[in-house]
Amino acid sequence: MLVLPDRDAAEEVAEALTERFGLAEEPQLVRDALAGEDDAEDAQWLVVVEDPDAAHDPEQLHDLAAEHEGWREAE
């Protein structure tokens, strides 16, 4: 799972993941409001990458998220 600061960044990362890693379908985007916050400005966006066989290099995923001011969250 990759955590991004806003929807635009999450959409860019999802598209880049599909292109760079040859994913069959674009990863799922999920809005994640911070605990106790109702303001949409305080939401992070998650890019959920299905990788049950650990085929994708975690460092490459981290680097891609970091390019968009995000990070990789180990599940």
N, CA, C and O atoms as a Maestro MAE file, in Angstrom:
{
 s_m_m2io_version
 :::
 2.0.0
}

f_m_ct {
 s_m_title
 :::
 protein
 m_atom[300] {
  # First column is atom index #
  i_m_mmod_type
  r_m_x_coord
  r_m_y_coord
  r_m_z_coord
  i_m_residue_number
  s_m_chain_name
  s_m_pdb_residue_name
  s_m_pdb_atom_name
  i_m_atomic_number
  :::
  1 25 0.855 -1.162 0.000 1 A "MET " " N  " 7
  2 3 0.000 0.000 0.000 1 A "MET " " CA " 6
  3 2 0.907 1.232 0.000 1 A "MET " " C  " 6
  4 15 1.881 1.311 0.748 1 A "MET " " O  " 8
  5 25 0.560 2.178 -0.851 2 A "LEU " " N  " 7
  6 3 1.290 3.433 -0.929 2 A "LEU " " CA " 6
  7 2 0.390 4.545 -0.398 2 A "LEU " " C  " 6
  8 15 -0.802 4.580 -0.704 2 A "LEU " " O  " 8
  9 25 0.951 5.441 0.388 3 A "VAL " " N  " 7
  10 3 0.205 6.543 0.998 3 A "VAL " " CA " 6
  11 2 0.650 7.830 0.323 3 A "VAL " " C  " 6
  12 15 1.837 8.154 0.290 3 A "VAL " " O  " 8
  13 25 -0.335 8.568 -0.223 4 A "LEU " " N  " 7
  14 3 -0.053 9.802 -0.939 4 A "LEU " " CA " 6
  15 2 -0.809 10.964 -0.321 4 A "LEU " " C  " 6
  16 15 -1.844 10.763 0.314 4 A "LEU " " O  " 8
  17 25 -0.301 12.182 -0.500 5 A "PRO " " N  " 7
  18 3 -0.904 13.332 0.165 5 A "PRO " " CA " 6
  19 2 -2.228 13.806 -0.415 5 A "PRO " " C  " 6
  20 15 -3.006 14.451 0.288 5 A "PRO " " O  " 8
  21 25 -2.505 13.501 -1.687 6 A "ASP " " N  " 7
  22 3 -3.751 13.972 -2.292 6 A "ASP " " CA " 6
  23 2 -4.168 13.063 -3.448 6 A "ASP " " C  " 6
  24 15 -3.422 12.182 -3.875 6 A "ASP " " O  " 8
  25 25 -5.359 13.301 -3.929 7 A "ARG " " N  " 7
  26 3 -5.917 12.434 -4.974 7 A "ARG " " CA " 6
  27 2 -5.120 12.504 -6.274 7 A "ARG " " C  " 6
  28 15 -4.890 11.482 -6.919 7 A "ARG " " O  " 8
  29 25 -4.700 13.709 -6.657 8 A "ASP " " N  " 7
  30 3 -3.938 13.853 -7.897 8 A "ASP " " CA " 6
  31 2 -2.672 13.008 -7.861 8 A "ASP " " C  " 6
  32 15 -2.363 12.308 -8.826 8 A "ASP " " O  " 8
  33 25 -1.943 13.069 -6.759 9 A "ALA " " N  " 7
  34 3 -0.718 12.281 -6.621 9 A "ALA " " CA " 6
  35 2 -1.040 10.789 -6.667 9 A "ALA " " C  " 6
  36 15 -0.315 10.018 -7.297 9 A "ALA " " O  " 8
  37 25 -2.115 10.380 -6.009 10 A "ALA " " N  " 7
  38 3 -2.503 8.968 -6.003 10 A "ALA " " CA " 6
  39 2 -2.847 8.490 -7.408 10 A "ALA " " C  " 6
  40 15 -2.471 7.382 -7.791 10 A "ALA " " O  " 8
  41 25 -3.554 9.307 -8.176 11 A "GLU " " N  " 7
  42 3 -3.908 8.929 -9.543 11 A "GLU " " CA " 6
  43 2 -2.667 8.813 -10.420 11 A "GLU " " C  " 6
  44 15 -2.570 7.901 -11.240 11 A "GLU " " O  " 8
  45 25 -1.714 9.735 -10.250 12 A "GLU " " N  " 7
  46 3 -0.469 9.681 -11.020 12 A "GLU " " CA " 6
  47 2 0.327 8.425 -10.684 12 A "GLU " " C  " 6
  48 15 0.862 7.770 -11.579 12 A "GLU " " O  " 8
  49 25 0.405 8.088 -9.403 13 A "VAL " " N  " 7
  50 3 1.147 6.906 -8.974 13 A "VAL " " CA " 6
  51 2 0.466 5.640 -9.491 13 A "VAL " " C  " 6
  52 15 1.145 4.723 -9.953 13 A "VAL " " O  " 8
  53 25 -0.847 5.575 -9.422 14 A "ALA " " N  " 7
  54 3 -1.568 4.399 -9.915 14 A "ALA " " CA " 6
  55 2 -1.302 4.194 -11.403 14 A "ALA " " C  " 6
  56 15 -1.092 3.067 -11.852 14 A "ALA " " O  " 8
  57 25 -1.311 5.276 -12.157 15 A "GLU " " N  " 7
  58 3 -1.035 5.183 -13.590 15 A "GLU " " CA " 6
  59 2 0.411 4.737 -13.835 15 A "GLU " " C  " 6
  60 15 0.669 3.887 -14.687 15 A "GLU " " O  " 8
  61 25 1.344 5.315 -13.085 16 A "ALA " " N  " 7
  62 3 2.752 4.950 -13.235 16 A "ALA " " CA " 6
  63 2 2.990 3.486 -12.866 16 A "ALA " " C  " 6
  64 15 3.777 2.801 -13.520 16 A "ALA " " O  " 8
  65 25 2.318 3.008 -11.826 17 A "LEU " " N  " 7
  66 3 2.452 1.603 -11.431 17 A "LEU " " CA " 6
  67 2 1.994 0.681 -12.552 17 A "LEU " " C  " 6
  68 15 2.642 -0.324 -12.845 17 A "LEU " " O  " 8
  69 25 0.883 1.026 -13.169 18 A "THR " " N  " 7
  70 3 0.347 0.211 -14.253 18 A "THR " " CA " 6
  71 2 1.337 0.146 -15.411 18 A "THR " " C  " 6
  72 15 1.544 -0.917 -15.997 18 A "THR " " O  " 8
  73 25 1.945 1.277 -15.738 19 A "GLU " " N  " 7
  74 3 2.897 1.334 -16.843 19 A "GLU " " CA " 6
  75 2 4.226 0.655 -16.493 19 A "GLU " " C  " 6
  76 15 4.714 -0.176 -17.259 19 A "GLU " " O  " 8
  77 25 4.808 1.000 -15.349 20 A "ARG " " N  " 7
  78 3 6.145 0.506 -14.979 20 A "ARG " " CA " 6
  79 2 6.168 -0.980 -14.638 20 A "ARG " " C  " 6
  80 15 7.123 -1.681 -14.972 20 A "ARG " " O  " 8
  81 25 5.127 -1.456 -13.978 21 A "PHE " " N  " 7
  82 3 5.124 -2.835 -13.512 21 A "PHE " " CA " 6
  83 2 4.249 -3.749 -14.370 21 A "PHE " " C  " 6
  84 15 4.137 -4.944 -14.097 21 A "PHE " " O  " 8
  85 25 3.634 -3.185 -15.399 22 A "GLY " " N  " 7
  86 3 2.819 -3.988 -16.304 22 A "GLY " " CA " 6
  87 2 1.632 -4.643 -15.616 22 A "GLY " " C  " 6
  88 15 1.301 -5.793 -15.904 22 A "GLY " " O  " 8
  89 25 0.995 -3.919 -14.711 23 A "LEU " " N  " 7
  90 3 -0.159 -4.466 -13.996 23 A "LEU " " CA " 6
  91 2 -1.324 -4.669 -14.966 23 A "LEU " " C  " 6
  92 15 -1.528 -3.878 -15.886 23 A "LEU " " O  " 8
  93 25 -2.064 -5.720 -14.746 24 A "ALA " " N  " 7
  94 3 -3.209 -6.030 -15.605 24 A "ALA " " CA " 6
  95 2 -4.313 -4.981 -15.466 24 A "ALA " " C  " 6
  96 15 -5.005 -4.666 -16.434 24 A "ALA " " O  " 8
  97 25 -4.470 -4.450 -14.264 25 A "GLU " " N  " 7
  98 3 -5.474 -3.406 -14.044 25 A "GLU " " CA " 6
  99 2 -4.907 -2.376 -13.081 25 A "GLU " " C  " 6
  100 15 -4.011 -2.669 -12.289 25 A "GLU " " O  " 8
  101 25 -5.447 -1.163 -13.165 26 A "GLU " " N  " 7
  102 3 -4.964 -0.072 -12.334 26 A "GLU " " CA " 6
  103 2 -5.260 -0.358 -10.858 26 A "GLU " " C  " 6
  104 15 -6.328 -0.874 -10.531 26 A "GLU " " O  " 8
  105 25 -4.325 -0.026 -9.970 27 A "PRO " " N  " 7
  106 3 -4.542 -0.257 -8.532 27 A "PRO " " CA " 6
  107 2 -5.742 0.537 -8.003 27 A "PRO " " C  " 6
  108 15 -6.146 1.547 -8.580 27 A "PRO " " O  " 8
  109 25 -6.285 0.061 -6.911 28 A "GLN " " N  " 7
  110 3 -7.439 0.703 -6.270 28 A "GLN " " CA " 6
  111 2 -6.985 1.935 -5.495 28 A "GLN " " C  " 6
  112 15 -5.955 1.906 -4.823 28 A "GLN " " O  " 8
  113 25 -7.762 3.028 -5.591 29 A "LEU " " N  " 7
  114 3 -7.513 4.246 -4.823 29 A "LEU " " CA " 6
  115 2 -8.534 4.324 -3.699 29 A "LEU " " C  " 6
  116 15 -9.724 4.087 -3.908 29 A "LEU " " O  " 8
  117 25 -8.056 4.660 -2.502 30 A "VAL " " N  " 7
  118 3 -8.933 4.739 -1.343 30 A "VAL " " CA " 6
  119 2 -8.620 6.022 -0.574 30 A "VAL " " C  " 6
  120 15 -7.463 6.296 -0.252 30 A "VAL " " O  " 8
  121 25 -9.656 6.801 -0.284 31 A "ARG " " N  " 7
  122 3 -9.497 8.012 0.535 31 A "ARG " " CA " 6
  123 2 -9.428 7.584 1.986 31 A "ARG " " C  " 6
  124 15 -10.259 6.805 2.453 31 A "ARG " " O  " 8
  125 25 -8.435 8.094 2.696 32 A "ASP " " N  " 7
  126 3 -8.227 7.721 4.090 32 A "ASP " " CA " 6
  127 2 -8.201 8.988 4.940 32 A "ASP " " C  " 6
  128 15 -7.163 9.641 5.052 32 A "ASP " " O  " 8
  129 25 -9.341 9.337 5.537 33 A "ALA " " N  " 7
  130 3 -9.408 10.520 6.403 33 A "ALA " " CA " 6
  131 2 -8.613 10.255 7.669 33 A "ALA " " C  " 6
  132 15 -8.658 9.162 8.234 33 A "ALA " " O  " 8
  133 25 -7.896 11.260 8.095 34 A "LEU " " N  " 7
  134 3 -7.139 11.118 9.329 34 A "LEU " " CA " 6
  135 2 -8.088 11.013 10.514 34 A "LEU " " C  " 6
  136 15 -9.177 11.586 10.490 34 A "LEU " " O  " 8
  137 25 -7.693 10.303 11.523 35 A "ALA " " N  " 7
  138 3 -8.545 10.054 12.686 35 A "ALA " " CA " 6
  139 2 -9.073 11.355 13.274 35 A "ALA " " C  " 6
  140 15 -8.307 12.261 13.601 35 A "ALA " " O  " 8
  141 25 -10.385 11.432 13.402 36 A "GLY " " N  " 7
  142 3 -11.021 12.583 14.025 36 A "GLY " " CA " 6
  143 2 -11.182 13.783 13.116 36 A "GLY " " C  " 6
  144 15 -11.666 14.823 13.563 36 A "GLY " " O  " 8
  145 25 -10.797 13.678 11.868 37 A "GLU " " N  " 7
  146 3 -10.880 14.812 10.961 37 A "GLU " " CA " 6
  147 2 -12.005 14.612 9.961 37 A "GLU " " C  " 6
  148 15 -12.130 13.546 9.360 37 A "GLU " " O  " 8
  149 25 -12.817 15.635 9.788 38 A "ASP " " N  " 7
  150 3 -13.910 15.589 8.816 38 A "ASP " " CA " 6
  151 2 -13.576 16.381 7.559 38 A "ASP " " C  " 6
  152 15 -14.235 16.225 6.532 38 A "ASP " " O  " 8
  153 25 -12.572 17.217 7.635 39 A "ASP " " N  " 7
  154 3 -12.201 18.094 6.534 39 A "ASP " " CA " 6
  155 2 -11.513 17.304 5.423 39 A "ASP " " C  " 6
  156 15 -10.562 16.567 5.684 39 A "ASP " " O  " 8
  157 25 -11.980 17.450 4.202 40 A "ALA " " N  " 7
  158 3 -11.399 16.735 3.062 40 A "ALA " " CA " 6
  159 2 -9.936 17.098 2.852 40 A "ALA " " C  " 6
  160 15 -9.177 16.317 2.277 40 A "ALA " " O  " 8
  161 25 -9.535 18.279 3.316 41 A "GLU " " N  " 7
  162 3 -8.137 18.689 3.185 41 A "GLU " " CA " 6
  163 2 -7.214 17.816 4.031 41 A "GLU " " C  " 6
  164 15 -6.013 17.750 3.766 41 A "GLU " " O  " 8
  165 25 -7.757 17.149 5.038 42 A "ASP " " N  " 7
  166 3 -6.955 16.331 5.935 42 A "ASP " " CA " 6
  167 2 -6.980 14.859 5.559 42 A "ASP " " C  " 6
  168 15 -6.727 13.994 6.399 42 A "ASP " " O  " 8
  169 25 -7.279 14.577 4.318 43 A "ALA " " N  " 7
  170 3 -7.349 13.191 3.874 43 A "ALA " " CA " 6
  171 2 -6.075 12.808 3.136 43 A "ALA " " C  " 6
  172 15 -5.492 13.607 2.403 43 A "ALA " " O  " 8
  173 25 -5.666 11.582 3.344 44 A "GLN " " N  " 7
  174 3 -4.584 10.995 2.565 44 A "GLN " " CA " 6
  175 2 -5.236 10.043 1.576 44 A "GLN " " C  " 6
  176 15 -6.386 9.644 1.759 44 A "GLN " " O  " 8
  177 25 -4.518 9.686 0.546 45 A "TRP " " N  " 7
  178 3 -5.021 8.734 -0.438 45 A "TRP " " CA " 6
  179 2 -4.120 7.520 -0.455 45 A "TRP " " C  " 6
  180 15 -2.895 7.639 -0.454 45 A "TRP " " O  " 8
  181 25 -4.731 6.361 -0.471 46 A "LEU " " N  " 7
  182 3 -3.991 5.108 -0.490 46 A "LEU " " CA " 6
  183 2 -4.095 4.505 -1.881 46 A "LEU " " C  " 6
  184 15 -5.155 4.523 -2.505 46 A "LEU " " O  " 8
  185 25 -2.987 3.975 -2.350 47 A "VAL " " N  " 7
  186 3 -2.955 3.226 -3.603 47 A "VAL " " CA " 6
  187 2 -2.698 1.781 -3.197 47 A "VAL " " C  " 6
  188 15 -1.611 1.439 -2.731 47 A "VAL " " O  " 8
  189 25 -3.701 0.946 -3.378 48 A "VAL " " N  " 7
  190 3 -3.627 -0.449 -2.943 48 A "VAL " " CA " 6
  191 2 -3.079 -1.284 -4.096 48 A "VAL " " C  " 6
  192 15 -3.694 -1.376 -5.159 48 A "VAL " " O  " 8
  193 25 -1.922 -1.885 -3.872 49 A "VAL " " N  " 7
  194 3 -1.252 -2.702 -4.883 49 A "VAL " " CA " 6
  195 2 -1.374 -4.162 -4.466 49 A "VAL " " C  " 6
  196 15 -0.844 -4.571 -3.433 49 A "VAL " " O  " 8
  197 25 -2.072 -4.935 -5.275 50 A "GLU " " N  " 7
  198 3 -2.198 -6.370 -5.007 50 A "GLU " " CA " 6
  199 2 -0.921 -7.058 -5.494 50 A "GLU " " C  " 6
  200 15 -0.622 -7.052 -6.689 50 A "GLU " " O  " 8
  201 25 -0.174 -7.647 -4.564 51 A "ASP " " N  " 7
  202 3 1.079 -8.315 -4.909 51 A "ASP " " CA " 6
  203 2 1.282 -9.513 -3.979 51 A "ASP " " C  " 6
  204 15 2.224 -9.530 -3.187 51 A "ASP " " O  " 8
  205 25 0.401 -10.513 -4.070 52 A "PRO " " N  " 7
  206 3 0.455 -11.648 -3.139 52 A "PRO " " CA " 6
  207 2 1.739 -12.479 -3.241 52 A "PRO " " C  " 6
  208 15 2.122 -13.148 -2.281 52 A "PRO " " O  " 8
  209 25 2.402 -12.437 -4.396 53 A "ASP " " N  " 7
  210 3 3.632 -13.215 -4.578 53 A "ASP " " CA " 6
  211 2 4.888 -12.386 -4.334 53 A "ASP " " C  " 6
  212 15 6.000 -12.863 -4.558 53 A "ASP " " O  " 8
  213 25 4.718 -11.154 -3.879 54 A "ALA " " N  " 7
  214 3 5.838 -10.237 -3.622 54 A "ALA " " CA " 6
  215 2 6.745 -10.121 -4.847 54 A "ALA " " C  " 6
  216 15 7.969 -10.184 -4.736 54 A "ALA " " O  " 8
  217 25 6.130 -9.953 -6.004 55 A "ALA " " N  " 7
  218 3 6.875 -9.871 -7.256 55 A "ALA " " CA " 6
  219 2 7.468 -8.475 -7.492 55 A "ALA " " C  " 6
  220 15 8.413 -8.328 -8.266 55 A "ALA " " O  " 8
  221 25 6.921 -7.460 -6.833 56 A "HIS " " N  " 7
  222 3 7.377 -6.093 -7.041 56 A "HIS " " CA " 6
  223 2 8.374 -5.697 -5.954 56 A "HIS " " C  " 6
  224 15 8.164 -5.961 -4.770 56 A "HIS " " O  " 8
  225 25 9.447 -5.067 -6.379 57 A "ASP " " N  " 7
  226 3 10.507 -4.637 -5.465 57 A "ASP " " CA " 6
  227 2 9.975 -3.544 -4.530 57 A "ASP " " C  " 6
  228 15 9.575 -2.476 -4.996 57 A "ASP " " O  " 8
  229 25 9.966 -3.800 -3.222 58 A "PRO " " N  " 7
  230 3 9.452 -2.808 -2.272 58 A "PRO " " CA " 6
  231 2 10.193 -1.471 -2.353 58 A "PRO " " C  " 6
  232 15 9.597 -0.416 -2.138 58 A "PRO " " O  " 8
  233 25 11.481 -1.516 -2.661 59 A "GLU " " N  " 7
  234 3 12.262 -0.275 -2.757 59 A "GLU " " CA " 6
  235 2 11.806 0.566 -3.946 59 A "GLU " " C  " 6
  236 15 11.759 1.792 -3.852 59 A "GLU " " O  " 8
  237 25 11.471 -0.077 -5.056 60 A "GLN " " N  " 7
  238 3 10.964 0.658 -6.217 60 A "GLN " " CA " 6
  239 2 9.597 1.266 -5.923 60 A "GLN " " C  " 6
  240 15 9.303 2.381 -6.355 60 A "GLN " " O  " 8
  241 25 8.769 0.539 -5.194 61 A "LEU " " N  " 7
  242 3 7.464 1.077 -4.799 61 A "LEU " " CA " 6
  243 2 7.645 2.283 -3.886 61 A "LEU " " C  " 6
  244 15 6.958 3.294 -4.035 61 A "LEU " " O  " 8
  245 25 8.571 2.170 -2.942 62 A "HIS " " N  " 7
  246 3 8.856 3.285 -2.025 62 A "HIS " " CA " 6
  247 2 9.342 4.506 -2.809 62 A "HIS " " C  " 6
  248 15 8.889 5.626 -2.573 62 A "HIS " " O  " 8
  249 25 10.270 4.275 -3.745 63 A "ASP " " N  " 7
  250 3 10.821 5.388 -4.521 63 A "ASP " " CA " 6
  251 2 9.742 6.086 -5.347 63 A "ASP " " C  " 6
  252 15 9.724 7.314 -5.437 63 A "ASP " " O  " 8
  253 25 8.849 5.311 -5.946 64 A "LEU " " N  " 7
  254 3 7.766 5.893 -6.734 64 A "LEU " " CA " 6
  255 2 6.866 6.755 -5.846 64 A "LEU " " C  " 6
  256 15 6.504 7.868 -6.228 64 A "LEU " " O  " 8
  257 25 6.509 6.258 -4.685 65 A "ALA " " N  " 7
  258 3 5.683 7.039 -3.765 65 A "ALA " " CA " 6
  259 2 6.421 8.303 -3.312 65 A "ALA " " C  " 6
  260 15 5.824 9.377 -3.228 65 A "ALA " " O  " 8
  261 25 7.719 8.173 -3.021 66 A "ALA " " N  " 7
  262 3 8.503 9.317 -2.557 66 A "ALA " " CA " 6
  263 2 8.593 10.415 -3.616 66 A "ALA " " C  " 6
  264 15 8.663 11.597 -3.282 66 A "ALA " " O  " 8
  265 25 8.590 10.025 -4.887 67 A "GLU " " N  " 7
  266 3 8.601 11.018 -5.969 67 A "GLU " " CA " 6
  267 2 7.375 11.917 -5.921 67 A "GLU " " C  " 6
  268 15 7.389 13.021 -6.465 67 A "GLU " " O  " 8
  269 25 6.311 11.446 -5.270 68 A "HIS " " N  " 7
  270 3 5.057 12.193 -5.185 68 A "HIS " " CA " 6
  271 2 4.738 12.576 -3.740 68 A "HIS " " C  " 6
  272 15 3.574 12.751 -3.379 68 A "HIS " " O  " 8
  273 25 5.782 12.705 -2.915 69 A "GLU " " N  " 7
  274 3 5.663 13.116 -1.510 69 A "GLU " " CA " 6
  275 2 4.872 12.119 -0.670 69 A "GLU " " C  " 6
  276 15 4.161 12.504 0.258 69 A "GLU " " O  " 8
  277 25 4.999 10.843 -0.998 70 A "GLY " " N  " 7
  278 3 4.314 9.793 -0.260 70 A "GLY " " CA " 6
  279 2 5.298 8.763 0.255 70 A "GLY " " C  " 6
  280 15 6.508 8.990 0.256 70 A "GLY " " O  " 8
  281 25 4.777 7.640 0.688 71 A "TRP " " N  " 7
  282 3 5.610 6.565 1.206 71 A "TRP " " CA " 6
  283 2 4.909 5.225 1.042 71 A "TRP " " C  " 6
  284 15 3.703 5.155 0.801 71 A "TRP " " O  " 8
  285 25 5.697 4.166 1.180 72 A "ARG " " N  " 7
  286 3 5.156 2.807 1.132 72 A "ARG " " CA " 6
  287 2 4.882 2.355 2.548 72 A "ARG " " C  " 6
  288 15 5.731 2.475 3.432 72 A "ARG " " O  " 8
  289 25 3.710 1.843 2.748 73 A "GLU " " N  " 7
  290 3 3.290 1.340 4.063 73 A "GLU " " CA " 6
  291 2 3.239 -0.179 3.984 73 A "GLU " " C  " 6
  292 15 2.475 -0.737 3.196 73 A "GLU " " O  " 8
  293 25 4.047 -0.848 4.796 74 A "ALA " " N  " 7
  294 3 4.008 -2.309 4.829 74 A "ALA " " CA " 6
  295 2 2.716 -2.721 5.538 74 A "ALA " " C  " 6
  296 15 2.360 -2.162 6.575 74 A "ALA " " O  " 8
  297 25 2.029 -3.693 4.971 75 A "GLU " " N  " 7
  298 3 0.745 -4.105 5.553 75 A "GLU " " CA " 6
  299 2 0.936 -5.035 6.717 75 A "GLU " " C  " 6
  300 15 -0.041 -5.476 7.321 75 A "GLU " " O  " 8
  :::
 }
 m_bond[299] {
  # First column is bond index #
  i_m_from
  i_m_to
  i_m_order
  :::
  1 1 2 1
  2 2 3 1
  3 3 4 2
  4 3 5 1
  5 5 6 1
  6 6 7 1
  7 7 8 2
  8 7 9 1
  9 9 10 1
  10 10 11 1
  11 11 12 2
  12 11 13 1
  13 13 14 1
  14 14 15 1
  15 15 16 2
  16 15 17 1
  17 17 18 1
  18 18 19 1
  19 19 20 2
  20 19 21 1
  21 21 22 1
  22 22 23 1
  23 23 24 2
  24 23 25 1
  25 25 26 1
  26 26 27 1
  27 27 28 2
  28 27 29 1
  29 29 30 1
  30 30 31 1
  31 31 32 2
  32 31 33 1
  33 33 34 1
  34 34 35 1
  35 35 36 2
  36 35 37 1
  37 37 38 1
  38 38 39 1
  39 39 40 2
  40 39 41 1
  41 41 42 1
  42 42 43 1
  43 43 44 2
  44 43 45 1
  45 45 46 1
  46 46 47 1
  47 47 48 2
  48 47 49 1
  49 49 50 1
  50 50 51 1
  51 51 52 2
  52 51 53 1
  53 53 54 1
  54 54 55 1
  55 55 56 2
  56 55 57 1
  57 57 58 1
  58 58 59 1
  59 59 60 2
  60 59 61 1
  61 61 62 1
  62 62 63 1
  63 63 64 2
  64 63 65 1
  65 65 66 1
  66 66 67 1
  67 67 68 2
  68 67 69 1
  69 69 70 1
  70 70 71 1
  71 71 72 2
  72 71 73 1
  73 73 74 1
  74 74 75 1
  75 75 76 2
  76 75 77 1
  77 77 78 1
  78 78 79 1
  79 79 80 2
  80 79 81 1
  81 81 82 1
  82 82 83 1
  83 83 84 2
  84 83 85 1
  85 85 86 1
  86 86 87 1
  87 87 88 2
  88 87 89 1
  89 89 90 1
  90 90 91 1
  91 91 92 2
  92 91 93 1
  93 93 94 1
  94 94 95 1
  95 95 96 2
  96 95 97 1
  97 97 98 1
  98 98 99 1
  99 99 100 2
  100 99 101 1
  101 101 102 1
  102 102 103 1
  103 103 104 2
  104 103 105 1
  105 105 106 1
  106 106 107 1
  107 107 108 2
  108 107 109 1
  109 109 110 1
  110 110 111 1
  111 111 112 2
  112 111 113 1
  113 113 114 1
  114 114 115 1
  115 115 116 2
  116 115 117 1
  117 117 118 1
  118 118 119 1
  119 119 120 2
  120 119 121 1
  121 121 122 1
  122 122 123 1
  123 123 124 2
  124 123 125 1
  125 125 126 1
  126 126 127 1
  127 127 128 2
  128 127 129 1
  129 129 130 1
  130 130 131 1
  131 131 132 2
  132 131 133 1
  133 133 134 1
  134 134 135 1
  135 135 136 2
  136 135 137 1
  137 137 138 1
  138 138 139 1
  139 139 140 2
  140 139 141 1
  141 141 142 1
  142 142 143 1
  143 143 144 2
  144 143 145 1
  145 145 146 1
  146 146 147 1
  147 147 148 2
  148 147 149 1
  149 149 150 1
  150 150 151 1
  151 151 152 2
  152 151 153 1
  153 153 154 1
  154 154 155 1
  155 155 156 2
  156 155 157 1
  157 157 158 1
  158 158 159 1
  159 159 160 2
  160 159 161 1
  161 161 162 1
  162 162 163 1
  163 163 164 2
  164 163 165 1
  165 165 166 1
  166 166 167 1
  167 167 168 2
  168 167 169 1
  169 169 170 1
  170 170 171 1
  171 171 172 2
  172 171 173 1
  173 173 174 1
  174 174 175 1
  175 175 176 2
  176 175 177 1
  177 177 178 1
  178 178 179 1
  179 179 180 2
  180 179 181 1
  181 181 182 1
  182 182 183 1
  183 183 184 2
  184 183 185 1
  185 185 186 1
  186 186 187 1
  187 187 188 2
  188 187 189 1
  189 189 190 1
  190 190 191 1
  191 191 192 2
  192 191 193 1
  193 193 194 1
  194 194 195 1
  195 195 196 2
  196 195 197 1
  197 197 198 1
  198 198 199 1
  199 199 200 2
  200 199 201 1
  201 201 202 1
  202 202 203 1
  203 203 204 2
  204 203 205 1
  205 205 206 1
  206 206 207 1
  207 207 208 2
  208 207 209 1
  209 209 210 1
  210 210 211 1
  211 211 212 2
  212 211 213 1
  213 213 214 1
  214 214 215 1
  215 215 216 2
  216 215 217 1
  217 217 218 1
  218 218 219 1
  219 219 220 2
  220 219 221 1
  221 221 222 1
  222 222 223 1
  223 223 224 2
  224 223 225 1
  225 225 226 1
  226 226 227 1
  227 227 228 2
  228 227 229 1
  229 229 230 1
  230 230 231 1
  231 231 232 2
  232 231 233 1
  233 233 234 1
  234 234 235 1
  235 235 236 2
  236 235 237 1
  237 237 238 1
  238 238 239 1
  239 239 240 2
  240 239 241 1
  241 241 242 1
  242 242 243 1
  243 243 244 2
  244 243 245 1
  245 245 246 1
  246 246 247 1
  247 247 248 2
  248 247 249 1
  249 249 250 1
  250 250 251 1
  251 251 252 2
  252 251 253 1
  253 253 254 1
  254 254 255 1
  255 255 256 2
  256 255 257 1
  257 257 258 1
  258 258 259 1
  259 259 260 2
  260 259 261 1
  261 261 262 1
  262 262 263 1
  263 263 264 2
  264 263 265 1
  265 265 266 1
  266 266 267 1
  267 267 268 2
  268 267 269 1
  269 269 270 1
  270 270 271 1
  271 271 272 2
  272 271 273 1
  273 273 274 1
  274 274 275 1
  275 275 276 2
  276 275 277 1
  277 277 278 1
  278 278 279 1
  279 279 280 2
  280 279 281 1
  281 281 282 1
  282 282 283 1
  283 283 284 2
  284 283 285 1
  285 285 286 1
  286 286 287 1
  287 287 288 2
  288 287 289 1
  289 289 290 1
  290 290 291 1
  291 291 292 2
  292 291 293 1
  293 293 294 1
  294 294 295 1
  295 295 296 2
  296 295 297 1
  297 297 298 1
  298 298 299 1
  299 299 300 2
  :::
 }
}
